[in-house]
Amino acid sequence: MSQFIVKTTYTSSQIRDFLKSYVDHDDTIFVAKIDLNDWASYNVEQKLVDPLKTTFF
């Protein structure tokens, strides 16, 4: 399973529709707008956490 966080001005529907052309019939796509002003993590590599701190705040 792959997961991504992106900062964009596109809507969830626009992102889903774009990604649909890159997946197989048995793949799934879930796109949601999330609030990154309040988050916490545990046991996540620092190299993954650092971009969240600098990109979204």
Secondary structure by P-SEA (a helix, b strand, c coil): cbbbbbbccccaaaaaaaacccccccbbbbbbbbbccccccccccaaaaaaaacccc
